[in-house]
Amino acid sequence: MRIEVKKSVVAGVISTAILGALILVGSRNLSHFDAALVAYTFAVLFATFGLAYRYTMWLQRPPTAMYWRRGWQTFFKKGFRLSNLKVWGKRVGSDFVANRFIFKRSKLRGLTHMLIMWGCLLAVAITFPLVFGWLHFRPYPAQTDWYQAVIFGFPTIAFPADSSFATLMFHGLVWASFLVIPGVMLAMRRRMRDEEAATLQRFFEDFVPLILLFAVSVTGLMLTASYTWMSGYAFQFIAITHAITVIATFLWLPFGKFFHIFQRPAQLGVSFYQDVGRRGEKAHCRRCDQPFSSKMHVEDLIEVERQLGYRYEVDDEKIEHYQWVCPKCRRATVALAQGSLWEQARGGAHLAPTGEANPPSPTFANPGLGQGPLSSQDADNFHP
């Protein structure tokens, strides 16, 4: 067994054990645990192991490991810790809470992501504590028409059974479904009508997650309709169907597109890495001597490529490595190489220019309307 696999298995076992211990402690040694929900619990435990295993494997990949290590180093860099903490809070609010990075692509796409994200977060915040026995409601001792919320075995707030607060609390999963279903429909609409999305989508990666979310939400609403307006008609069948969809979603969590939910927060570390790169020393192209990226990024990229087994060293002692050549000069060298081959094929003698003060470089002459950089990050990597 490879060392990275061993580490991932250990991480999965530890994460699952910690969650199991929290379930025992939070439910007061299972005294508040509902045995009818044991299948959900085992599905979540399996998903926890799978997520921890896959996340640990992902973190050990050379590119991810480099970004992960540099991200923490730059975040805790002396002299920038307080400012980094403020920036972190701002980015969590704008990128994660408000989904600004999605709304930049499209308002409709941003709305879609917002509905699905907040619907799922609300459902998880309600479902997991109930399934694990961390949260339950009991009649309030002083007034029988009141309920009291008990969290981790500790009594908390009490409220009237017929209050608006009670309606909000006890129907939280209904409100979550009302968010998820429109979001899923908008996502399906994009998948079926957007030609760009259609060319890249795959059924198991893009449609199965949406189908699972839709099935969980609809069957959950059917349960509410059954015991509220239909006197419990077909409740058992609907409950089994709902359980199957929920368990299938949990089991799918570590393997499908849902895994990006856990990957995405690591993007914050990348943003701090980029911030340090903008403030730090620039890398100058060793062909045209123009700045084109951060020196730290180029050096890290060379190291990661070597770890992956890619070696792009060049014979020219002045250049040393292909990554020290800016994108514009890379396009120029490709054109010059093609021109040299064409001249040789015709029997001519083509001499590639070397050591020139102003070597040939292509220019971005006709950008067109609306085709420029989409953000500051794109602008930093845009080399006309």
Secondary structure, DSSP 8 states (H G I E B T S, - for coil): --HHHHHHHHHHHHHHHHHHHHHHHHTTTTTT--GGGHHHHHHHHHHHHHHHHHHHHHHTSHHHHHHHHHHHHHHT-TT-HHHHHHHHHHHIIIIIIS-HHHHTT-HHHHHHHHHHHHHHHHHHHHHHHHHHTSEEEEE-SS-TTEEEEEETTEEEEEEETTSHHHHHHHTHHHHHHHHHHHHHHHHHHHHHH-HHHHHH--IIIIIHHHHHHHHHHHHHHHHHHHHHHSTTTTHHHHHHHHHHHHHHHHHHTTTSGGGHHHHGGGHHHHHHHHHHHHHS-EEE-TTT--EEEEHHHHHHHHHHHHHTT---B-S-TTT-BGGGS-HHHHHHHHHHHHHHHHHHHTT-------S-SS----------TT-S-SSHHHHHT---
